[in-house]
Amino acid sequence: MAKKDTFRVVTRGHDGNLQIRDFPDDEPLLRSYSQIGIDDCSTDLGLRGMPIFRGLVGPMPEGKNIVRYEAPEVFEMLTKEWSTTKPRKRTRRRTAAPEEARGEAGQSHPADGMLT
């Protein structure tokens, strides 16, 4: 299991653009936000024991070594975008069957013409 060694905070700037800040540890987050608990139920075992902060949604995994926290409005916006994007329909390409198998090569079926 990879150690989560980068803490990413995603917020929205005054102009509406996303602002992403990475930190090497959780100290800057502990100074800026109140810790209200620890994650004890994540399916990503690397997140268990990570702090939960008031005013941020997370922790959530992003890649192998990044712990991501989002401002609530960013979480809501990205979730809405994710839920409205339609998955690309996958279609299979059909390969043409050999002409002999389809009987289109002008050849008759072996049983044709055999009268008993």
PANU-226696 format. One record per residue (C-alpha): residue in three letters; chain; x, y, z. Coordinates in pm, 1 decimal. Layout:
// PANU-226696
<node aa="Ala" ch="A" X="X" Y="Y" Z="Z"/>
...
// end
This chain:
// PANU-226696
<node aa="Met" ch="A" X="0.0" Y="0.0" Z="0.0"/>
<node aa="Ala" ch="A" X="146.9" Y="335.7" Z="-106.2"/>
<node aa="Lys" ch="A" X="188.6" Y="601.6" Z="156.4"/>
<node aa="Lys" ch="A" X="-22.6" Y="911.2" Z="99.3"/>
<node aa="Asp" ch="A" X="235.7" Y="1187.7" Z="113.5"/>
<node aa="Thr" ch="A" X="69.5" Y="1480.1" Z="-66.4"/>
<node aa="Phe" ch="A" X="-231.5" Y="1668.7" Z="65.6"/>
<node aa="Arg" ch="A" X="-429.5" Y="1847.1" Z="-207.8"/>
<node aa="Val" ch="A" X="-692.3" Y="2112.3" Z="-136.3"/>
<node aa="Val" ch="A" X="-924.2" Y="2220.6" Z="-417.6"/>
<node aa="Thr" ch="A" X="-1120.6" Y="2541.1" Z="-370.7"/>
<node aa="Arg" ch="A" X="-1287.3" Y="2796.4" Z="-595.7"/>
<node aa="Gly" ch="A" X="-1126.4" Y="3135.1" Z="-649.8"/>
<node aa="His" ch="A" X="-1305.5" Y="3469.2" Z="-662.4"/>
<node aa="Asp" ch="A" X="-1314.7" Y="3445.3" Z="-1042.8"/>
<node aa="Gly" ch="A" X="-1484.5" Y="3102.4" Z="-1027.6"/>
<node aa="Asn" ch="A" X="-1181.8" Y="2902.6" Z="-1137.9"/>
<node aa="Leu" ch="A" X="-1059.1" Y="2603.8" Z="-941.7"/>
<node aa="Gln" ch="A" X="-757.2" Y="2660.8" Z="-722.4"/>
<node aa="Ile" ch="A" X="-544.9" Y="2357.9" Z="-637.7"/>
<node aa="Arg" ch="A" X="-284.7" Y="2369.7" Z="-362.8"/>
<node aa="Asp" ch="A" X="-58.8" Y="2080.5" Z="-269.8"/>
<node aa="Phe" ch="A" X="109.3" Y="2037.8" Z="67.1"/>
<node aa="Pro" ch="A" X="375.1" Y="1785.2" Z="173.2"/>
<node aa="Asp" ch="A" X="193.1" Y="1714.1" Z="502.5"/>
<node aa="Asp" ch="A" X="-123.8" Y="1805.6" Z="690.1"/>
<node aa="Glu" ch="A" X="29.5" Y="2079.9" Z="909.9"/>
<node aa="Pro" ch="A" X="-91.1" Y="2374.9" Z="695.5"/>
<node aa="Leu" ch="A" X="-440.1" Y="2224.0" Z="693.1"/>
<node aa="Leu" ch="A" X="-436.3" Y="2180.9" Z="1069.7"/>
<node aa="Arg" ch="A" X="-348.9" Y="2551.1" Z="1103.5"/>
<node aa="Ser" ch="A" X="-622.5" Y="2665.7" Z="861.6"/>
<node aa="Tyr" ch="A" X="-908.3" Y="2425.7" Z="942.3"/>
<node aa="Ser" ch="A" X="-1048.2" Y="2266.0" Z="1255.5"/>
<node aa="Gln" ch="A" X="-1003.7" Y="1892.0" Z="1268.9"/>
<node aa="Ile" ch="A" X="-1334.9" Y="1732.0" Z="1362.8"/>
<node aa="Gly" ch="A" X="-1244.2" Y="1366.5" Z="1335.2"/>
<node aa="Ile" ch="A" X="-1048.3" Y="1100.5" Z="1153.7"/>
<node aa="Asp" ch="A" X="-1146.0" Y="876.8" Z="865.1"/>
<node aa="Asp" ch="A" X="-1213.1" Y="527.4" Z="993.9"/>
<node aa="Cys" ch="A" X="-1428.0" Y="374.2" Z="720.2"/>
<node aa="Ser" ch="A" X="-1268.4" Y="445.9" Z="383.3"/>
<node aa="Thr" ch="A" X="-1237.5" Y="156.4" Z="142.1"/>
<node aa="Asp" ch="A" X="-894.6" Y="294.8" Z="52.2"/>
<node aa="Leu" ch="A" X="-694.1" Y="173.1" Z="351.0"/>
<node aa="Gly" ch="A" X="-435.4" Y="445.7" Z="293.0"/>
<node aa="Leu" ch="A" X="-696.5" Y="705.1" Z="393.7"/>
<node aa="Arg" ch="A" X="-788.0" Y="548.0" Z="724.1"/>
<node aa="Gly" ch="A" X="-666.7" Y="763.9" Z="1007.8"/>
<node aa="Met" ch="A" X="-649.0" Y="1076.5" Z="788.3"/>
<node aa="Pro" ch="A" X="-799.3" Y="1390.2" Z="941.9"/>
<node aa="Ile" ch="A" X="-1148.4" Y="1515.8" Z="863.0"/>
<node aa="Phe" ch="A" X="-1171.8" Y="1894.8" Z="857.4"/>
<node aa="Arg" ch="A" X="-1465.6" Y="2127.0" Z="916.1"/>
<node aa="Gly" ch="A" X="-1540.4" Y="2310.4" Z="590.0"/>
<node aa="Leu" ch="A" X="-1378.5" Y="2052.9" Z="359.4"/>
<node aa="Val" ch="A" X="-1510.3" Y="1736.8" Z="197.3"/>
<node aa="Gly" ch="A" X="-1265.5" Y="1451.6" Z="222.8"/>
<node aa="Pro" ch="A" X="-1035.1" Y="1279.0" Z="253.4"/>
<node aa="Met" ch="A" X="-1064.9" Y="1111.5" Z="-86.6"/>
<node aa="Pro" ch="A" X="-799.0" Y="932.9" Z="-290.6"/>
<node aa="Glu" ch="A" X="-644.8" Y="1089.7" Z="-597.3"/>
<node aa="Gly" ch="A" X="-382.3" Y="868.0" Z="-747.6"/>
<node aa="Lys" ch="A" X="-154.9" Y="650.2" Z="-538.5"/>
<node aa="Asn" ch="A" X="-5.2" Y="906.6" Z="-302.7"/>
<node aa="Ile" ch="A" X="-243.0" Y="1206.0" Z="-295.7"/>
<node aa="Val" ch="A" X="-511.4" Y="1278.5" Z="-35.8"/>
<node aa="Arg" ch="A" X="-766.8" Y="1521.2" Z="-175.5"/>
<node aa="Tyr" ch="A" X="-993.0" Y="1761.0" Z="11.4"/>
<node aa="Glu" ch="A" X="-1248.5" Y="1983.5" Z="-162.7"/>
<node aa="Ala" ch="A" X="-1449.6" Y="2287.1" Z="-61.3"/>
<node aa="Pro" ch="A" X="-1819.8" Y="2192.4" Z="-44.3"/>
<node aa="Glu" ch="A" X="-1914.0" Y="2404.7" Z="-348.1"/>
<node aa="Val" ch="A" X="-1635.2" Y="2243.8" Z="-553.2"/>
<node aa="Phe" ch="A" X="-1748.3" Y="1897.0" Z="-446.7"/>
<node aa="Glu" ch="A" X="-2106.7" Y="1977.4" Z="-544.1"/>
<node aa="Met" ch="A" X="-2006.9" Y="2126.0" Z="-881.0"/>
<node aa="Leu" ch="A" X="-1776.7" Y="1837.0" Z="-975.3"/>
<node aa="Thr" ch="A" X="-2032.2" Y="1580.1" Z="-863.1"/>
<node aa="Lys" ch="A" X="-2302.2" Y="1741.8" Z="-1077.7"/>
<node aa="Glu" ch="A" X="-2066.9" Y="1750.0" Z="-1377.5"/>
<node aa="Trp" ch="A" X="-1974.4" Y="1387.6" Z="-1322.9"/>
<node aa="Ser" ch="A" X="-2335.4" Y="1276.0" Z="-1289.9"/>
<node aa="Thr" ch="A" X="-2453.3" Y="1453.5" Z="-1605.4"/>
<node aa="Thr" ch="A" X="-2178.5" Y="1333.4" Z="-1837.2"/>
<node aa="Lys" ch="A" X="-2306.3" Y="1048.0" Z="-2044.6"/>
<node aa="Pro" ch="A" X="-2080.8" Y="748.5" Z="-2068.8"/>
<node aa="Arg" ch="A" X="-1948.8" Y="690.4" Z="-2416.0"/>
<node aa="Lys" ch="A" X="-2130.1" Y="400.4" Z="-2573.8"/>
<node aa="Arg" ch="A" X="-1895.2" Y="129.7" Z="-2674.6"/>
<node aa="Thr" ch="A" X="-1974.4" Y="-47.8" Z="-2994.7"/>
<node aa="Arg" ch="A" X="-1811.3" Y="-355.7" Z="-3128.7"/>
<node aa="Arg" ch="A" X="-1677.6" Y="-358.3" Z="-3475.7"/>
<node aa="Arg" ch="A" X="-1807.4" Y="-650.6" Z="-3664.5"/>
<node aa="Thr" ch="A" X="-1558.0" Y="-827.6" Z="-3879.1"/>
<node aa="Ala" ch="A" X="-1682.2" Y="-950.7" Z="-4211.7"/>
<node aa="Ala" ch="A" X="-1719.3" Y="-1324.6" Z="-4226.9"/>
<node aa="Pro" ch="A" X="-1514.2" Y="-1499.9" Z="-4494.1"/>
<node aa="Glu" ch="A" X="-1699.1" Y="-1521.5" Z="-4824.9"/>
<node aa="Glu" ch="A" X="-1703.0" Y="-1900.2" Z="-4818.0"/>
<node aa="Ala" ch="A" X="-1890.0" Y="-1900.9" Z="-4491.2"/>
<node aa="Arg" ch="A" X="-2151.5" Y="-1660.5" Z="-4624.0"/>
<node aa="Gly" ch="A" X="-2192.6" Y="-1845.0" Z="-4955.6"/>
<node aa="Glu" ch="A" X="-2135.2" Y="-1526.9" Z="-5159.3"/>
<node aa="Ala" ch="A" X="-1840.4" Y="-1643.5" Z="-5365.4"/>
<node aa="Gly" ch="A" X="-2060.8" Y="-1789.6" Z="-5632.6"/>
<node aa="Gln" ch="A" X="-2012.1" Y="-2135.7" Z="-5497.5"/>
<node aa="Ser" ch="A" X="-2308.2" Y="-2345.5" Z="-5424.0"/>
<node aa="His" ch="A" X="-2360.8" Y="-2542.2" Z="-5112.2"/>
<node aa="Pro" ch="A" X="-2207.5" Y="-2891.5" Z="-5136.1"/>
<node aa="Ala" ch="A" X="-2551.3" Y="-3047.7" Z="-5102.1"/>
<node aa="Asp" ch="A" X="-2688.2" Y="-2844.2" Z="-5395.1"/>
<node aa="Gly" ch="A" X="-2713.3" Y="-3033.5" Z="-5719.0"/>
<node aa="Met" ch="A" X="-2698.4" Y="-3370.4" Z="-5555.5"/>
<node aa="Leu" ch="A" X="-3017.1" Y="-3544.7" Z="-5628.8"/>
<node aa="Thr" ch="A" X="-3071.5" Y="-3884.3" Z="-5496.2"/>
// end
